[in-house]
């Protein structure tokens, strides 16, 4: 399982042009001790702040164990309800109607700067870089009392309304096991003009540990981290009522799923050939078919596909109670540099989107494709109508 695959699952809802990706850590309602990320002072905008400076209660309370954030907003910034996976969201509006989006996202990762930068570059349709000293491309900025790094990336092609280049500013700092990402996206020139205000916003950030718990936890409903006890044939891990029951091929070895995955299996073939099967789920549309197809294509070093070519690159897969979209491509594994094949399936089901991926040695994937399809078709979903 590669890191990019894990993190892209987190980001599907937050990228540009519908790619939305960093998105991460869905919150949940709690009966007691609700904690919301909220400004310490009302935002300096014409919009009245809710009582206490907090966001209205909604379906996304902050994951337990994280500090509360406080901030002061620059002129022209307006707080909005954070979409899934964010802990805070803002609209930035210019005098001529230009706009940008700002998000705040905590993720339990550290030390993967090169892969993160390449993920952001992929969002901007830029080629990946291989320089291990990628931090040298970052500016040093203050994020409250902490020192952070600011990456500034712009696309080479028009991506906003088909007219303007896109730009991403991402500031990041690490506190304990969590990395915090502050991200602004929008049209190139407008984001550049807002950069001083963005840097000033970062300086006002403070982390209030008063209500934080002693453990950092993912919210209910998020794909679990850690191992599950395997059992032969059909299985569903105890304590996870949202996980399907599958019939797993006998030659697949269940592995402890990587972060943000629901299940992971290793397959070994002749002469040491290897392949992996990963399963993940997101609420809603999961970013859409085309962005995910292009994300998988990017893992094999292939250029992004256009909407008009999507039908020719995918096929329909019939499953119980519906239809999934399947792609099958061969390229070069961006992580290992070896030739590889990827079969991916995107399955909408009862307000959720399930993502199945078989990737590895080209011949082994070809041999396992039929078993992979039967595995998907065997799934029985607890929330199925």
C-alpha positions, 0 to 999 in steps of 0.5 A: 500500500503506498502513502499517496493512495492513503492520503488521496483517499483523504483528499478527495473532497478538497481539491480543485476542479472537483478533485477534492482532496486534502479532505480528511477526518470526518467528525461526528455528533457526541452527546456530551463534551462537544468540541468545535474548532472555532475562532476565539474572537468573532470573525471580523466580517459583516456576518454575525458570529454565532453565540460564543464564537462557535460554529453551529452544531452539525454532523461534524464535531472535532475528533476527540483528542485534538486541541481547539483552534483560535484565530483572527481572520483578515478582511474579506475572509468569511467563516463557513461550515466545514465540509466533511474532513475539514475542521475549519473552512473559509471563503476569501472574496476579492473586490472584483468577485474573485474568490479562494477557498481556505481549509484547515485539516489535521492528519496523522502523518509526518515526514512524508513531505516529498510525497505530499508535494507531489500530491499537490503537484498532481492536483495542479497537473504538474509532473512529480519531483524526485528531490529528497530535499524538497523542504528547500522549496518551502518558505519558513512561516510562523503558525502561531507560536510554532514554526511551519513551512509554506509551499507555493505551487501554481499550475502551468495550464488554465484550470479555473473556469478554463481561463486562469491558472490555479495556485495552491498555498499550503502551510504545515506544522507538526504537533505530536503525532498530528500534522496540521495543514492550512491550505488556500486554493484559487486562481493564480493571481488572486491567491498570490494577492492574498498571500500576505493575508494568509501568512498573517492569518497563520501568525494568529493561530493558537492551539488550545489544549485545555479541552484536548484528550490524552489520545488522538483518535479518528472519528466514528465512521472513518476507516479504522487504523490497525489490524483486524483478526482474520478468519477464512472465507467470509469475514467482517471485523468485529465492532465495525458495522459499516464493513461489508462481508466478503468472500475472500480468495484462499490465496489472499493474505489479510494484512493490517490495513494502512491508515484510512483503509478498511481492508488490505490483502497481499497476493504472492505469485510465481517467482516472487511476484506481488500484488495488493488489494485495498478497500476504502470508503468515503461518504457521498460521491467520494470526489467523482469518477474522473478525479479518481480515475486520474488519481489511479492513472497518476500512480502508474505515471500516466497522464490525466484523462479528459472527461470525453475519453472516460467512457472508453477507459472504463467499463461497467461492472454489475454488482448486487443492487447496482453498477460499479465503474471499473478501470484497468490500466498498465504503466510504471509504479510511481513508487517502485519504478517497476512496470505494474497493472492496476484494476480499480473499481468505484462503487456507489452504494447507499450514500457511500462510495467504495473504492477497490484497487488491485495493483502490482505485477502485471501478470499476477494482476491479470491472473487475479482479476477474475477473483478480484471481481468476484470478491467485489461482487460477493460483498454484502453491505450492512446498510444496503437497501 
